[in-house]
Amino acid sequence: MTITEQFKAKRCVFSIECFPPRQTTQMDKLKATLQQMQTLNPGFISVTFGAGGSAGGVSTAEVADYIQNELQIPTLAHLICMGNDQIRAAEILDQLEAVGVRDVLALRGDRSPTRPESPDFRHASDLTSFIKWKKPDFSVHGACYPEGHPEADTLLHDVENLRIKQAAGAEHLVTQLFFDNMHFYRFLNLARRAGITLPVSAGVMPIVKRSQIERTVSLSSASLPSEFTRMISRYQDDPASLYDAGIDYAVKQLRDLIEGGADGVLTDLLDIETPAADLVPRYTARMVKNVKIGPSPRWMRERLRASGVRPINNLVDITNYVMLEYGQPMHAFDQRYVKDGKIVVRNAKDGEAITTLDGQERQLSPEMLIIADAEKPIAVA
């Protein structure tokens, strides 16, 4: 099954990324590590860009050859614009084709004094178009940035630029690493609203060494949530504890993403159906237990009133607050009153009505999108 086919067939595709060794003598060590990774049954392994040859080290094609043919794992090879022109890019594509690798992640690459600007590829979308022209049977994948590309004016503008990659032939997106999942959810919501229909893989890297912190964060431009910075402050002088804490943090990230990032999810007795999938490509839910209903903090009530939203209680108010801050629509339901534990996102039926939180009964029409339980509407989308 190809990488693209996996995203159509599976709820969530697990993959691993590796780096070509900078010295050829380290290839055996990488092979041993990859053999261990093979036992995790990844859907694919991606290989970052390495020129190899006269540039030193092992090339991406060499590592991809081992993974694809020796380990029999689908391989995604990185190819960058920086330092490459059409002639060199075509040579690398030929090398990949020769070893049976036909999945390429097209990237601009980080600017560096040792890598000149490409005379032919200004943007990753230019490289994407070139690959699709040169190798029509290749699958091209692209990068995206949950917090926006460092050189983009705004996150929204950066998301709009993804439509160029999509139009150029990209079939799948991989995010830059991030440490706060809320940025991923906000980004995914903006991308879907902008017409980006491609599957999106979330990039997570465990921070397990002090030496990783400055380099990784500076290259990724990822912001650091307070939980992460507290972890670093607490364990930065205790290597063993930092390793364990870093793994634990990444595992929590991954679990949350698997539960909350799929197009459809069955979680904690909530059965979600989206028959209006053309209008709602993604609707997810999570059970929140042991909540005491009461008034929201004063600062939140004032923030909502200033935005024209009437405060109701802490549970409803937090959903409205998140919507205002992140642009992510949210609903909160009392599970006791959700018929059969089922949530259905659909168009309203003729004659249906709903009583809104202000106590008013409102008539619905078939062109309106609603959230219903197994029996009746419970919210307007």
Secondary structure, DSSP 8 states (H G I E B T S, - for coil): --HHHHHHH-S---EEEE---SSGGGHHHHHHHHHHHHTT--SEEEE-----GGG-S--HHHHHHIIIIIS---EEEEEESTT--HHHHHHHHHHHHHTT--EEEEE----BTTB---SS-SSHHHHHHHHHHH-TTSEEEEEE-TT--TTSS-HHHHHHHHHHHHHHTEEEEEE---S-HHHHHHHHHHHHHTT--S-EE-------SHHHHHHHHHHHT----HHHHHHHHHHTT-HHHHHHHHHHHHHHHHHHHHHHSSSS-EETTEEEE-TTTTT-S--------S-------HHHHHHHHHTT-----HHHHHHHHHHHHH--------GGGSGGGEEEEEE--TT-EEE-TTS-EEE--TTSEEEE-SSSEEEE-
